[in-house]
């Protein structure tokens, strides 16, 4: 029973990591970065949200690794 709950938490953490990574803004590069770069200087970039999502991603990934180790050691 408890192992099933921990496994479900593990799956939720994996989905949370995927969501937090996908919500972050990409790094501008190439021709698309040159076009979007002008818009970013005009309208500004969401720095606060990107920093928060970065911290959330780190926290979720650390929890994911810890839960992975727990599930590995647990027999």
N, C-alpha and C positions, 0 to 999 in steps of 0.2 A: 504494500500500500504506500509506504513512505517513498520507496524507490520510484514509483509511478508519479508521485507528486514532484520529486526532484527532476525526473525526466521531463515532465510537462514544463517546469520552470526553465529547464535547459532550452527547450524548443522556443519558449517565449523570449528568452534572452537572445537567441539567434535571430528571431524575427525583429526584435528591437534593434539589434546591431544593423541589420539590413536596412531598416527604415531610417535610422539616424544617419547612415552613410548616404543613402539616396536623397535625403533632405538637404544635405550640405551643398553649397554652391560649388561648381567645378572651377578648376583653375583655368584662366583664360590662356589660350595658346593658338598659334597659327592665325589664319585669316579670320576665323570667327572671333578670336580674341581681339583682333584689331578693330573689328566692327563693334563688338560689344564693349570694348574698352572705352570708347567715346561715350557710350550711354552710361557707363558706370561713373565716369567723372561728372557727367551732367546730373544724374539722379542720385548719386551716392551708392555705396555698397552696404549691405546689411552685415556689419562686422559683429555686432553683439549676438545675433542669432547664430552665426557661424561658429563663434567661440563657444557658445553654450552647447551647440550640437557636437562640437569637438570633445568637450568635456564629458558629455553624455555617452559618446561613442567609446571613450577610454574607460569610463566606469563600467559600461555594459560588457566590454571585452574582457576586463579583469574578472568580473563576476562569471563570465562564460568560461574562462580558463579554470577558475577555482572549482566551478560546478563540474567541469569536464574531468578534473583530477579526482574529485570526490566520486564521480560515477565510475571512473577507471579503477580506483582502489576498492570500491564497494563490491562485494561479491554476492 
